[in-house]
């Protein structure tokens, strides 16, 4: 399953092709940032859902910074994402509620 490859890449012998940012990559990323400048995270996330996520991360003692993203799977934001994803699934299973499904605007 693709999910298994993402969550457990080393078990399947996959290679991480993330690299350090060079001049060409930096220029490409700046273009992406310009193209996505309109994006607003909070359009897709309710305040209630944000509160649940923040509490789960706090309880798991998970910290990360949006300013410190680096390539690779062994980074704080990837660990936070993996942990949050697992715990949100568990939250839905235990509570029996589906977490705030939003339609794109």
CNS distance restraints for C-alpha pairs under 8 A (distance, minus, plus):
assign (resid   1 and name CA) (resid   5 and name CA) 6.65 0.50 0.50
assign (resid   2 and name CA) (resid   6 and name CA) 6.31 0.50 0.50
assign (resid   3 and name CA) (resid   7 and name CA) 6.05 0.50 0.50
assign (resid   4 and name CA) (resid   8 and name CA) 5.59 0.50 0.50
assign (resid   4 and name CA) (resid   9 and name CA) 7.27 0.50 0.50
assign (resid   5 and name CA) (resid   9 and name CA) 4.81 0.50 0.50
assign (resid   5 and name CA) (resid  12 and name CA) 6.60 0.50 0.50
assign (resid   5 and name CA) (resid  14 and name CA) 7.40 0.50 0.50
assign (resid   7 and name CA) (resid  82 and name CA) 7.48 0.50 0.50
assign (resid   8 and name CA) (resid  12 and name CA) 7.11 0.50 0.50
assign (resid   9 and name CA) (resid  13 and name CA) 6.37 0.50 0.50
assign (resid   9 and name CA) (resid  14 and name CA) 5.29 0.50 0.50
assign (resid   9 and name CA) (resid  15 and name CA) 7.38 0.50 0.50
assign (resid  10 and name CA) (resid  14 and name CA) 5.99 0.50 0.50
assign (resid  10 and name CA) (resid  15 and name CA) 7.71 0.50 0.50
assign (resid  16 and name CA) (resid  72 and name CA) 6.66 0.50 0.50
assign (resid  16 and name CA) (resid  73 and name CA) 7.43 0.50 0.50
assign (resid  17 and name CA) (resid  72 and name CA) 7.87 0.50 0.50
assign (resid  18 and name CA) (resid  71 and name CA) 5.30 0.50 0.50
assign (resid  18 and name CA) (resid  72 and name CA) 5.36 0.50 0.50
assign (resid  19 and name CA) (resid  71 and name CA) 6.25 0.50 0.50
assign (resid  19 and name CA) (resid  72 and name CA) 7.55 0.50 0.50
assign (resid  20 and name CA) (resid  71 and name CA) 6.82 0.50 0.50
assign (resid  21 and name CA) (resid  25 and name CA) 5.54 0.50 0.50
assign (resid  21 and name CA) (resid  26 and name CA) 5.98 0.50 0.50
assign (resid  22 and name CA) (resid  26 and name CA) 5.96 0.50 0.50
assign (resid  23 and name CA) (resid  27 and name CA) 6.22 0.50 0.50
assign (resid  24 and name CA) (resid  28 and name CA) 6.29 0.50 0.50
assign (resid  25 and name CA) (resid  29 and name CA) 6.06 0.50 0.50
assign (resid  26 and name CA) (resid  30 and name CA) 6.17 0.50 0.50
assign (resid  27 and name CA) (resid  31 and name CA) 6.39 0.50 0.50
assign (resid  28 and name CA) (resid  32 and name CA) 6.41 0.50 0.50
assign (resid  29 and name CA) (resid  33 and name CA) 6.13 0.50 0.50
assign (resid  30 and name CA) (resid  34 and name CA) 6.20 0.50 0.50
assign (resid  31 and name CA) (resid  35 and name CA) 6.20 0.50 0.50
assign (resid  32 and name CA) (resid  36 and name CA) 6.13 0.50 0.50
assign (resid  33 and name CA) (resid  37 and name CA) 5.86 0.50 0.50
assign (resid  40 and name CA) (resid  44 and name CA) 7.63 0.50 0.50
assign (resid  41 and name CA) (resid  45 and name CA) 6.48 0.50 0.50
assign (resid  42 and name CA) (resid  46 and name CA) 6.74 0.50 0.50
assign (resid  43 and name CA) (resid 105 and name CA) 7.42 0.50 0.50
assign (resid  44 and name CA) (resid 102 and name CA) 6.60 0.50 0.50
assign (resid  44 and name CA) (resid 103 and name CA) 7.91 0.50 0.50
assign (resid  44 and name CA) (resid 104 and name CA) 6.76 0.50 0.50
assign (resid  44 and name CA) (resid 105 and name CA) 7.99 0.50 0.50
assign (resid  45 and name CA) (resid  49 and name CA) 6.38 0.50 0.50
assign (resid  45 and name CA) (resid  50 and name CA) 6.64 0.50 0.50
assign (resid  45 and name CA) (resid 102 and name CA) 7.72 0.50 0.50
assign (resid  46 and name CA) (resid  50 and name CA) 6.31 0.50 0.50
assign (resid  46 and name CA) (resid 100 and name CA) 7.52 0.50 0.50
assign (resid  47 and name CA) (resid  51 and name CA) 6.19 0.50 0.50
assign (resid  48 and name CA) (resid  52 and name CA) 6.41 0.50 0.50
assign (resid  49 and name CA) (resid  53 and name CA) 6.23 0.50 0.50
assign (resid  49 and name CA) (resid  99 and name CA) 7.32 0.50 0.50
assign (resid  49 and name CA) (resid 100 and name CA) 6.91 0.50 0.50
assign (resid  50 and name CA) (resid  54 and name CA) 6.06 0.50 0.50
assign (resid  51 and name CA) (resid  55 and name CA) 6.12 0.50 0.50
assign (resid  52 and name CA) (resid  56 and name CA) 6.17 0.50 0.50
assign (resid  53 and name CA) (resid  57 and name CA) 6.18 0.50 0.50
assign (resid  53 and name CA) (resid  84 and name CA) 6.91 0.50 0.50
assign (resid  53 and name CA) (resid  88 and name CA) 7.82 0.50 0.50
assign (resid  54 and name CA) (resid  58 and name CA) 6.03 0.50 0.50
assign (resid  55 and name CA) (resid  59 and name CA) 6.05 0.50 0.50
assign (resid  56 and name CA) (resid  60 and name CA) 6.14 0.50 0.50
assign (resid  56 and name CA) (resid  84 and name CA) 6.89 0.50 0.50
assign (resid  56 and name CA) (resid  87 and name CA) 7.18 0.50 0.50
assign (resid  57 and name CA) (resid  61 and name CA) 6.09 0.50 0.50
assign (resid  57 and name CA) (resid  62 and name CA) 5.06 0.50 0.50
assign (resid  57 and name CA) (resid  63 and name CA) 7.18 0.50 0.50
assign (resid  57 and name CA) (resid  80 and name CA) 7.22 0.50 0.50
assign (resid  57 and name CA) (resid  83 and name CA) 7.85 0.50 0.50
assign (resid  57 and name CA) (resid  84 and name CA) 6.70 0.50 0.50
assign (resid  58 and name CA) (resid  62 and name CA) 6.07 0.50 0.50
assign (resid  58 and name CA) (resid  63 and name CA) 7.65 0.50 0.50
assign (resid  62 and name CA) (resid  80 and name CA) 6.10 0.50 0.50
assign (resid  63 and name CA) (resid  76 and name CA) 7.18 0.50 0.50
assign (resid  63 and name CA) (resid  80 and name CA) 7.18 0.50 0.50
assign (resid  64 and name CA) (resid  68 and name CA) 7.71 0.50 0.50
assign (resid  64 and name CA) (resid  76 and name CA) 5.52 0.50 0.50
assign (resid  64 and name CA) (resid  77 and name CA) 5.63 0.50 0.50
assign (resid  64 and name CA) (resid  80 and name CA) 7.09 0.50 0.50
assign (resid  65 and name CA) (resid  69 and name CA) 7.32 0.50 0.50
assign (resid  65 and name CA) (resid  77 and name CA) 7.32 0.50 0.50
assign (resid  66 and name CA) (resid  77 and name CA) 7.80 0.50 0.50
assign (resid  69 and name CA) (resid  75 and name CA) 7.76 0.50 0.50
assign (resid  69 and name CA) (resid  77 and name CA) 6.88 0.50 0.50
assign (resid  70 and name CA) (resid  75 and name CA) 6.88 0.50 0.50
assign (resid  71 and name CA) (resid  75 and name CA) 7.68 0.50 0.50
assign (resid  73 and name CA) (resid  78 and name CA) 6.04 0.50 0.50
assign (resid  73 and name CA) (resid  79 and name CA) 7.93 0.50 0.50
assign (resid  74 and name CA) (resid  78 and name CA) 6.76 0.50 0.50
assign (resid  74 and name CA) (resid  79 and name CA) 7.08 0.50 0.50
assign (resid  75 and name CA) (resid  79 and name CA) 6.24 0.50 0.50
assign (resid  76 and name CA) (resid  80 and name CA) 6.05 0.50 0.50
assign (resid  77 and name CA) (resid  81 and name CA) 6.06 0.50 0.50
assign (resid  78 and name CA) (resid  82 and name CA) 6.07 0.50 0.50
assign (resid  79 and name CA) (resid  83 and name CA) 6.04 0.50 0.50
assign (resid  80 and name CA) (resid  84 and name CA) 5.94 0.50 0.50
assign (resid  81 and name CA) (resid  85 and name CA) 5.93 0.50 0.50
assign (resid  82 and name CA) (resid  86 and name CA) 6.25 0.50 0.50
assign (resid  83 and name CA) (resid  87 and name CA) 6.12 0.50 0.50
assign (resid  84 and name CA) (resid  88 and name CA) 5.88 0.50 0.50
assign (resid  85 and name CA) (resid  89 and name CA) 6.36 0.50 0.50
assign (resid  86 and name CA) (resid  90 and name CA) 6.35 0.50 0.50
assign (resid  87 and name CA) (resid  91 and name CA) 5.96 0.50 0.50
assign (resid  88 and name CA) (resid  92 and name CA) 6.24 0.50 0.50
assign (resid  89 and name CA) (resid  93 and name CA) 6.26 0.50 0.50
assign (resid  90 and name CA) (resid  94 and name CA) 6.05 0.50 0.50
assign (resid  91 and name CA) (resid  95 and name CA) 5.86 0.50 0.50
assign (resid  91 and name CA) (resid  96 and name CA) 7.96 0.50 0.50
assign (resid  92 and name CA) (resid  96 and name CA) 5.36 0.50 0.50
assign (resid  92 and name CA) (resid  97 and name CA) 5.38 0.50 0.50
assign (resid  92 and name CA) (resid  98 and name CA) 5.83 0.50 0.50
assign (resid  92 and name CA) (resid  99 and name CA) 6.79 0.50 0.50
assign (resid  93 and name CA) (resid  97 and name CA) 7.51 0.50 0.50
